[in-house]
Amino acid sequence: MKIPKPLAHWATLATLLFTAAPFAAHAQDKKPVSPAEMNYQAGTSPLGEVPMYQSANPKAPKMTQTEFELGRKTYFERCAGCHGVLRKGATGKPLTPDLTIDKGTEYLKVFIAYGSPAGMPNWLTSGEMDEKTVDVMARYIQQDPPVPPEFGMAQMKATWKVIVPPAQRPTKKMNSYNIENIFSTTLRDTGEVALIDGDTKKIISIVKTGYAVHISRTSASGRYLFVIGRDAKINMIDLWMATPDNVAEVRIGLEARSVDTSKYKGRSGDYTDKLAIAGAYWPPQFVIMKGDTLEPVKIVSTRGMVVGTQEYHPEPRVASIVASHFKPEFVVNVKETGKTLMVDYTNLDALKVTEIGSAPFLHDGGWDSSKRYFMVAANQSNKISVIDAKDGKLAALVDVGKIPHPGRGANFIHPKFGPVWSTGHLGDETIALIGTDPVKHKAYAFKKVADLKGQGGGALFIKSHPKSQHLYSDTPLNPDAKISQSIAVYDIKNLDKGYTVLPIGEWAGLSDDGAKRVVQPEFNKAGDEVWFAVWSAKDKQSALVVVDDKTLKLKAVIKDPRLITPTGHFNIYNTQHDVY
């Protein structure tokens, strides 16, 4: 490749990248990052818009206030997902001044511009940054990192709103919708969710929410829908209203990903809809709230020691949270420390937390078919951690492919191995199957029993259904448009024959040149339809595509100018009952 003249002197300097230790040596210890991984890690953080105090390090190069602001915004948009809010290192290496100042501005420019085979993206030559921004970033990471503000009870209470008090809400369902077959579809870039009637395929309402809703969760009763945006705003939607809408909201931090509600009903009491819980990326904490109003009641920090190394980590992010079916507990998975916290919610004044260590960078996961074992991806460790929710212990730690990202995963009955749970991967083309039956299929329990070959890396979600004979896997972050715009489908009874490709992006029939990335298969309640989001940019047309699960033929396309950047979508019944 011919290098443009403005970059020629940097190309000469690029040979410096791996001549200096320990900075370069540390980088070489990490595995190469694929375009799919880079796209996943470099998502915009809401912290880029949060005012922070920035001190100037006297040993670092000078910067203007304008340059500080550009550096801070760029860092949280592009870098914080890998290197951490405080630059202490997460999935990427640390970028603190004690490491960066000694390297110097020119060295860092090369590193940022060209990347490295060890994992650093090539921000300049990829076109993601210009020369000015690279120069600013090289100087910015030599400065002391700004610290975002904490977010405690006073700040939460200031954002808490009860829009419709419980006493003023309907006492019975006030609409004719088949609530169990409603879909909640995230409209990522507009800060909304679309509630869609799964029977008629019509939009019921567009509900204002936080920015970039990450997940939707149904309450145990099925009446309420809880959604959380990346800006840590939770919205509580009453599905009994004539037109379902917000009845309460609160912010539990500055950046977040997870929310759920209490589900246990048994000898220890009935906690149906009594409590809600949410976990934050910043500050690193989880919050327990009243289930009918979202009033925050209990905040618990997750700062602490990393499994294995026993080193202190200042910002362990809360990733996935689920409610146990066996005990009055929440299962809270903490990313950087590699710990799963079993939070007993029977007495919030004397909170009991059982700590289960497995492997760092716990992220997403789902229940096995018995709902006893929670299968959570330790994605940068390339493992699946199996948490026994009944006995409160680590049942197994299973080696899988590169950077597992299951979403909730997919359960089905394998002809040989019996019940299995499955995950796709961001970093390779495999789909791992793990046995989950320690009684009737003990020899295969909590072992990787098979690898299926998929279309490629960049998979985010995998899905099946108890009434389906198919397994679906998306690949929206794959750099190949043909792959990112399609779905791989497997016949569960004949997995050896490989997959069938469904051209979902093509079936959407969109008229412009949008990305048309196909993401997150989701079944309807009956298990005879599979819904897909066809996701393009904010200024491009997007759609939802519905496929007949029996025939694998196109059944419907949902187009509407209000469907802007649809990403995740969640069927009310399946979400309520953990069906996947």
N, C-alpha and C positions, 0 to 999 in steps of 0.2 A: 504494500500500500504506500502510495506517495504521501509524504507528510507535508501539510501546508507550511509555508515559510514561518508564520508566527509560532509554530510549534516545534520547529526544527531543533532549537537549542534545548528544548525539553526532551526531545527524543535522544539527544546525546547524553543528557543527564539520567535518562532512564536506567542506564547500566548501574547507577548507584543504588538502585532499589534493594538489591540483595547482597550488597557488599558490606553493610554495616549491621552489626548486632548490638543489642538484642532485638531491636525493633523489627528488622526484616526477618530475623530468625523466628521470632514469635509469629509473624504472619505466615511463614512457610509451614508452621505446625498445623495450620488450619487447612481444611479441605477446600478445593476450588468451589467457587460460588457460580451456579448456573444463572442464566438470565431469569429463569422462573423464580429462583430463590431471591435474587436481587429485587425483582418486582414485588415480591411478598414482603420483604423486610423494609423496603423503602417507602412504605405508605405514610401519608401525611399524618403528623401528630397534632392534635389541638393545642399542645403546649407551645407551638410556634406563635400563637396569638396571645399568650399569657405574659403580662408585664413581669420582668425579673430585674433584680439589681445585678449589674455587671461591673465587677471590679477589674481594674487594669493591672496586670502583672508587670512589674518594673523590668523584668528580664525578657519580656516578650516584645515583639515588634509593635510599634505604635499603630493604633486604629482610631478612626473617627467614630463618633456615636452612630452615624449613618451606617458605617461598615459593621459595627457591632450588631446593629439591628438586622442587617442583611445576613451576617454570619449566623446569628441565633435562629432566624427564621429558616434558613437553608439547612442548618444542622437538624432541627426538629422535623423538617420535611423529608430529609434524605438519610440522615445518619443515626438518629437516636434509637431507631428500632434495632440496630445491630450493636451500637457502642454504648447505649444506656443514656439516661437523662443526665447523669452526673459524669458521664464519660469514663466510668470505672470499668467498662467492658461488660458485654452480655454475650450474645452470640458472636460479636466481633471483639477485637482486641481493645485494651484501654487506650484512651487518647488524652491522658492527663498531662499537664505541663511538664512534670518531671520526666516524661518520656519524649514529648514533642519538641521542647525548646532546644535540646541538644542536637536534634536532627537539622534544624534550620529551615527557613522558609522555602528555599529552592528545592531541597530534598522533598519536603512535604508537597510542594506543587506537583512534582513528578508523580509522587505516589497517588495523589488525588486525581490527576489528569489521566494517567495511564492504567491505574490499578495494578494488580499483581495476580500471578497465577495462583497465589495462595488464598484469594478470596476478595480482595478489594476491587469494587467495580471501577471501570474506567470512565469517570464522570465527564471528562472533557471530550474525549474522542467518541464517546457515545452520543454526544450532543445534549446531555442532560444539564451541563453547566458550561458557561462561557469562560474565557480566560480571566475576566475580572472577578467572577465568582470564585474560581479556583484560587486566585491570589488571596482574596478575602478569607476563604476557608483555611488556607495554609497558615495565615496569621491568627485567625480566630481560635484554632485548636491549640495554640500556644498560650492563650489566655486562661485564667482561672475560669472553670465552668460556672455559669450562672445557676443559681439554685431556685427552682420554682417554689412558690409558697406552699405551705402545708394547707390542709383542708380538714378542719376539725368540726366539732358539733355546732359551734356558733355559725360557721360558714354554711353548713348544711341546712340548718334551721332557717337561715336567711333566704335560701332558695326553695324551701318546701312550700308547696301550695296544695290545698285541698279544694279543688274546683267544684266538685259536687260532694258534699258530706254524705257519709253512709246512710244517714236517716232520710236523705232526700233522693236516694237512688231507687230505681224500680224494685218492687217486691216480687215481680215475676218478669219473664221475658216479654218485652214490648215490641218485638219485631217478628217477622215471619221467616227469617233466615234460618237455614240449617247450620247453626253455629258450629257444629262439629266438623263441617266441611268448608269452613272459611279458611282462606289463606292470608297470612300476613306477609306482605312483600316489602322489603326494604327498598326505598328510593334514596340511594346513598347520598347523592350530592345535593338534594333539596331539603334534607332533614325531615323526612316524612316516611310513613308506611302507608301502603295501599292495602285496604281490606277488600278482598275479592271473594265473591260468591263462587265456591267451587262447583256448584250445580249449574248455574246459569253462565258462568265465566264473565260476569259483569262486576265492575268496581262498585262496592257498596259506599265507601267513603275514603277520603285521603285525610290522614290524621297527622297533625304537626307533632314532631318529636325532636329529640336531640340530633346532632349531626352524625351522619354515617352510622345508622343503627347497626349494631353488630349481631345481635340475636333478638328473637322474640320468644317468650316463654309463656305458656298457658298455666294459670293457677290450677291447683289440684281439683277444684270443683268444675273447672272448665268455663267459669263465668268471666274471669278477668284475663286480660292479656298484658304482659309486662314487656316493655322493650327498653333497651339501653343503647345509647349512642356512644361513639368514641369520646365525646366531650363529657362523659360520665353523667349525662342526664337520663333519668328513668321516667318513663311515662306509663301510667296505669290506665288501661282502656277497659271500659265496662261494655261487654258484648251484649248485655240485656237491653241497653238503651234502644230507643226507636231507631236512631242512627248511632252506632257505636262511636264513642269519643272518649277523650281524656277525662278522668275524674280526679286524678292526683298526679303530682310530679315532684321531683327533687333531684339535686345534683349531689353525688357522693364523693366527688373529687374533681380532678382536672382532666383525667383521661381514664377510660375504663373499657371493659369488654364483656362482663358477665353479670347475669342476674338469674335468680330462680326463687321459688316459693316453697314453703313447707308442705310436705305431702303425707307425713306419717299419720296413721290412724290405727291404734291398737291398744294394748294393755297399759302403755305409758301415757295414754290420752289421745285426744283428737285434735290434731294441729292443722287440719285442712284449712288452707288460706289464712292461717293465723299470722304467719311471719313471711317476710321477704328478705332476701340477702343479695348484695351486690359486691363485686370486687373491683378494685381500682388498679390501674397501672401507675398512676401518680395521684396522691401519695400512695406508697405501697401499703394497702390496708383493705379489709373488708368491713362491711357495714350491715348490721341486722336492723330491719325496720318492721313496723306494724304492717300487717298484710292488707288491711283495709284502707289505710291512708298514706302509706309510705313515710310515716313519721320516723326519723332515725332514732334508734334506741341505744345501740351498742356499736362502738368502733374498735376494731382490733388491728394493730399494726402487724405486718408480716416481715419486717426487717429482722435479720438474724443470720445464722450460720449456714453455709452451703454443705449439703450432703457430701461426704467423702473428704473434701479438703478441710472442712471445719473452719473455713475462713469467713469473716463477717462480710455480708453484702448489704449495702445501704438502700437498695431499691428492688427487692424481689417482687415482681409484678404478679398480681392475681390473674390467672388465666381462666380456666373453666370452673364452674360451680354447678353441682347437681344436688338434688335432695334425695336422701336415702329412702328406700321403700321399707327397710328392715328396722330402722331405729329413728328416733327423733333427732336426726343429725343432718347437717349439711356437709357435703364433700367439697372441700376447697383446695384447688391445686395451685401451687405457688411456683412460678416459672424458674427463677434463677437459683433458688435454694434446693429445688428438686424434692420438695416436701408436699405430701397430701395431708391436709388437716381435717380430721373428723370432728366437727363442731357440734356438740350436744347443746340443743337450744331449749331444753326443759327449764333451765333456770339461768336467765341472762345476767342476774346479779352475781352468780357464782359459776361462770362459764367454764365448761370442761372441754378441753381441746386435746385430742389424741393425735400425736405427730407421727406420721409414717414416712420414712425416708426411702427414696427409690433412686432417681437419677435426675440431673439438672435439666432445666428448660421444659418442665411439664407444660403442656399447652391444651389441646382439645382432646375430647374423647367421649365415649358413650357406654351405656350399660350393655352387658351381654343379654341374651334372650331371657335369662332367669331373673334379671335385674338385681342380682346379688353382687356381681363383679363389675367394677368400673374399670374400663380399659382406657387409659390415658396416655397420650403420646409424649414421651420425653424426646422432643423432636431433634434437638441438636446432639443428643446422645444416641440417636438411631435405635431407640428402644420403645416398647410398650410396657407401661407399668400396670400390673393387674392388682387392683385394690379390692380386698374382700370386705364388703360393707357389713356383713353379718358378724364376722369375727373381729373386725377392726384391725387388719394386718395386711402386709404385702404378701400376696399369694405367689407372684412370679414377676420376673423382669425378663422380657422377651426381646431378643435381637431381631430387628426387621431391616428394611431398606433405608435409603438415605432421606432423612427428614420426613418422617411420617406425618401426615396431616389428614386425619380421618373425618374431620367434622365430628359427627356422632358415630361414624363407622356404619357398618352394615352387618346385620345378623341373618344367617340362613342355615338350612340343614344341608350339609355336604353328604353326597352319597356314600362316602367312605368314612369320613372323620366325624360325622355327626354335627352337632351345633358348632358353628364357627362364627367368629367376628372378624371383620376385614378392614383394612386401611390401604389407601393409596399413599403416594409420596410426592413431595415437592421436587426432590433431587434425583429421582430415577423413575424408570418406567414400570416398576413392579407394583403389584397389589398383593399384600401379605394376608394370608389366612391363618388365624390362630384358633385352635380348639378351645372350647369353653365348657365342656361337660366333664367334670371330674368324677362322676358317678358311673354312667354307662359307657363313657369313652375315655377312661382314665389314662390310657397310654398316650392320648393326644392332647390331654388337658393342659392348657396354658403353654403350649409349644407352637412355634410356627410350623404348620403342617404342609404348606404349599405356597409357592409364589406364582401368581398369574402374570403374564406379560401384558402390559397396557400400551396405550398409544405413545406415551412419553412422560417426562417429568412435568411438573407444574400442576399436579392434581390437588384439588382442595376438598372435594366432597365425594363420598361414595354412598350408595343407598340401595336397599332392598326393602321387602315388605313380606310379612308372614303369608300373604295370599298370592305373592308373585313368584314366578320361577326365573326371574331375571335379576341381575346385578348390574348397576349403572355406575360409571365413573366419569367425572368431568376432568378437563385439563385446561382450565381457563388461563393459566399463567404460562403455558408453553409458548415459546417464541414463534413457532410455526402456526400461522393463521389457520391453516387447514385443520390442525389438531385442536387449537383453542376454540374453534367454532363448531366442534362436533363432540359426540358422546360415544364412549365404548360401552357395549352391552354384552353381557355374558349369559349363556344358558346355564343355570345352576346344575341341571342334570347332565350336562355335557360340556364341562369346563375345558376339556382338553382340545376342543375344536377352536379355541380362541374367541375373539370378540367380533361383533358386528358393529360397524360404524354407522351412526345416525347423523346425517348432516343438518343438525338442528338450526345452525345459523342460516343456512340456505333455505330451510323450510320457513323461517320467520318472514321471508319475503320483504326485507327492509330495502328501502329505495336509495339509501345513501352509502357512503364508504366508511361507516363506523366500524369499530373493532369487532363487534358481534361475538364477544367472548361468551361462551355458554357455561353457566355456573349453577351449581347446587340442584341436582335432581331431588324432587320431593313428591311423594305419593299423595293422592287424595285419601280420604278415610276408607273408602271401599277397597283400595289397593289395586284398582284396575286402570288408573291413569297416573302418568308421571309428568310433572310440571318442570320446566326449565326456564331460567332467566337468560335472555339474550341481551348482554350488557355492552352497551357502547357509551361513548363520552356524553357529557351533559348536553352538548349542542348537536348530538346525533340521535337518530331514531333508535329506540330499543323496543323489546317486545317480550311476551311470555309465550312459550310454545308448549302445547299439551299433546302427549303421545299416548296412544292406546297400548297398555302394557301387554295385552294378549297378542296383538298383531304386529307391534312395533311400527305402526303406521301413524302418520300425522292425524290428529283428531281436531285440534283447534289452534288458532293463533290469536292472542289477545294483544291488540294494539290500541293505544290511547296516548294522546299528547302528554297526559299527566304521568305516564310511566317513564320517568327520567332516571337513568342509571339504576335499573332494578338489579339487585344482587341476590342476597339471601331471601328465601321465602319459606314459611313454616305453616304447615297444616295444623289447625287448632287441635283436632283429636289426636293426631300422631304425636304432637309436641306434649300434650297433656299426659299421654300414656307411655311416653318414651318408646314409640314404635319406629324402628329404623332397621 
